[in-house]
């Protein structure tokens, strides 16, 4: 597999980092990603350690936003004023 690693992919991540994280999010192991991409295990491991919380943080933020919106609707449905 050929990976271009010379330029950021437009959002602060290099193409190789983006590929690693796409494979990680798809459930691949660090060793599996290294085999599939031809990158060193240490490179894959370091990349996963740096970026692994991004998708978790994003999911948590979306869940918190949805729960907050639901709470606002529930409070508004009571007709009460809360300050």
For each residue, the residues with C-beta under 8 A, 3 or more apart:
1: 36 37 38
2:
3: 15 16 19 37 38 39
4: 7 15 16
5: 14 15 16
6: 14
7: 4 14 15
8: 11 12 13 14
9: 13 14 15 17 18
10:
11: 8
12: 8
13: 8 9 17 18 21 51
14: 5 6 7 8 9 17 18
15: 3 4 5 7 9 18 19
16: 3 4 5 19 20 37 39 43 47
17: 9 13 14 20 21 47 50 51
18: 9 13 14 15 21 22
19: 3 15 16 22 23 37
20: 16 17 23 24 33 37 39 44 47 48 51
21: 13 17 18 24 25 47 48 51 52 54 55
22: 18 19 25 26
23: 19 20 26 28 32 33 36 37
24: 20 21 27 28 30 33 48 52
25: 21 22 55
26: 22 23
27: 24
28: 23 24 32 33 36
29: 32 33
30: 24 33 34 41 44 45 48
31: 34 35 41
32: 23 28 29 35 36
33: 20 23 24 28 29 30 36 37 39 44 48
34: 30 31 37 38 39 40 41 43 44
35: 31 32 38
36: 1 23 28 32 33
37: 1 3 16 19 20 23 33 34 44
38: 1 3 34 35
39: 3 16 20 33 34 43 44
40: 34 43 44
41: 30 31 34 44 45
42: 45 46
43: 16 34 39 40 46 47
44: 20 30 33 34 37 39 40 41 47 48
45: 30 41 42 48 49
46: 42 43 49 50
47: 16 17 20 21 43 44 50 51
48: 20 21 24 30 33 44 45 51 52
49: 45 46 52
50: 17 46 47
51: 13 17 20 21 47 48 54
52: 21 24 48 49 55 56
53: 56 57
54: 21 51 57 58
55: 21 25 52 58 59
56: 52 53 59 60
57: 53 54 60 61
58: 54 55 61 62
59: 55 56 62 63
60: 56 57 63 64
61: 57 58 64 65
62: 58 59 65 66
63: 59 60 66 67
64: 60 61 67 68
65: 61 62 68 69
66: 62 63 69 70
67: 63 64 70 71
68: 64 65 71 72
69: 65 66 72 73
70: 66 67 73 74
71: 67 68 74 75
72: 68 69 75 76
73: 69 70 76 77
74: 70 71 77 78
75: 71 72 78 80 82
76: 72 73 79
77: 73 74
78: 74 75
79: 76
80: 75
81:
82: 75
83:
